[in-house]
């Protein structure tokens, strides 16, 4: 199983993903491909988001303790962290700075 989630992605990248994967919700693509195809799709995501403000996450079935692995790209409040060999998610603090323009 392969899942790719795109946020703020350009239409050309979304179209490229829809050619290979089933878009089950806006920006959520699923499929079942080999490692080689998964890496090719991720390269498309990297190039497609290169000059964009978007972000992406890709998760797939893996032979590890969790049963899956994932990669992220772009700015997001959720940041992957590895702790004792396990990938976890850390949240960046919410920017609560008062707006000085008021």
C-alpha positions, 0 to 999 in steps of 0.5 A: 500500500502506498499513500501520498498526500499533497497540500497546495500542490500545483495542478500539473503535479496532482494530474501526474499523481492521478495518472498513477494513483487513485485520488480518493479525496482531494490531494490523497492518492493511494495505490500499490506499487513497487519500491522503484515506482514509489521512488519515481513518484516521489521524484515527481513530487520533489520536482513538482513542489520545488518552487511551490509553497506546498507540502507532501507526505508519502507512507508505504508498507514496510518490514519494520516494527511499525509496519510502515514508513514515511517521508515528508517534503515541504513546510508543515507543523508536523515534523518527523523525528527518529527516537530509538529507531522509531519514527515519530511526529513532533509538532512545531508550536503554534505561532501565537505572536500578536499581530503588530499591525493592529 
